Amino acid sequence: MIETNNILKTPAGPEYQLLVGEGTYVLQDDLHLATPPPHPSEAPVINPNPLATTPQPATAGTKISLLCLGSRHSAPLLYRVDTNRSLNASIQEHPNEGRPSADQLSSDGGDTSVTGSAMATLSIGSAPAFGEGNTLLTATGKDAAKRRKPKNNITKSNSSFISRCIVHENLTKRLQEHPSDGLFAFVNVNRAFQWLDLASPHKADHLTKILFTKGHCLCHDINLVTKSLNHIDLIMGFSTGEIIWFEPISQKYTRLNKNGIINSTPVSEIRWIPGSETLFLAAHMDGSLVVYDKEKDDAAFLPEENGANTNGNSDNDGPLNTEARLHIDKSVHSKNQKFNPVSFWKLSNQRINAFAFSPDNRNLAVVSEDGTLRIIDYLKEQLLDLYTSYYGGFLCVCWSPDGKYVLTGGQDDLVSICVGEDRRLLLWDFSVGMLHRPKASSVRHRGSISSRFVNPLQRAETQNTSTSKLRSNSVVSVDGTEEHVIEHPVEPRATTAMLPPVLIPIHYVGWNSRKTL
């Protein structure tokens, strides 16, 4: 079986420069990662009908995470010249609008590490631990404070799930020579997973490369709480539904959800629970969100009899009642915590494409193939809001650093950042000066979504809402009674702000952007 190698190039020329407001970015290194060929045991992939509407099996995925083990200065926040003022100020459309409740920002330790899940992030306030109050989630015994590592050596593994593990012959020396502020890169490409040293002149040479047999690695994440100079906790999600907890320095690993004993559908997204050393959240493609503990054994899962549906505080959830409901098959406060899963939530019957934790670590934004964006208070296991797309599914989601906005991108062409045909970055200037709401739209009060229960927001009525309810995040109805509307119909194009791009591709056809509140 032929395996290709990574290729490192150093291109030059004006086409490899990006000119923006804060200066000019120049491409220094172009590292092309090798795509591994299919394993001989894999069934040949038949080209699917491009017009087919049936979902295709997940066989490929690519993600990169960067990690710094030592001290590293924070990257500059590219907002305005007066950064602090722009962060603390609300985007006001009217001088009488109120300010959000999240007025103080504090660093969450993101200055020492950079990963796909936390890149120099800002944390607003503090949040309780997930499952706080359930003593069964707390480790006990003499080894409770001892940091555990995976059990199996991946270089000597005889598992049929792993094809090969290639470790650099001078791994120990390379780690000793690695600068304290240098970056490591972890990349999954189809059925391969690579660990690279970006601080080395030999960036193309992997420190560790793992090839899998029965599954393709679709996603991964690094635990920033437990990372140290001699320890890294990393989790990987696979197309088979299985999850691997991997410690690259010791080359040890443990398989979770083995043979899909808890959920056999592919893992589309996986992230550590903020602030937790052992818990992580995995999104499966059957519409389930599952919380695992890396140190617990797995057991066949059946929904608990006392599982409950929760859908916020609204008694009348409208026509999308079935899709909007968050079904808790197992709660984090369950007394049955001896085995995985720690909790199990069912959102819909279609795949979950992505999710993101809010900067204050209290809420969760989830986007699905069914074209919905759900805002969930994952600490209370409660659905707060549900938004729909114009058409098609949402593919990605992220929070603004101050927690005021949730941005989504999907099949309806409403994106905030995209790549054009010439592979140039499309940037949007999301600021007060550039944001002009159409005249048909009424004045609204804005605040942080992630702090919506601290400072409830009142929205004016639009043409898409009924006469008895207000728009999103409302807590006061027209007749004066308190309520909260969970489902929010899509905004009409006539009332949606259009943001002109700062940098556009040469072959510009047309893009638009919508902010999701």
Disulfide bonds with the S-S distance in Angstrom:
none
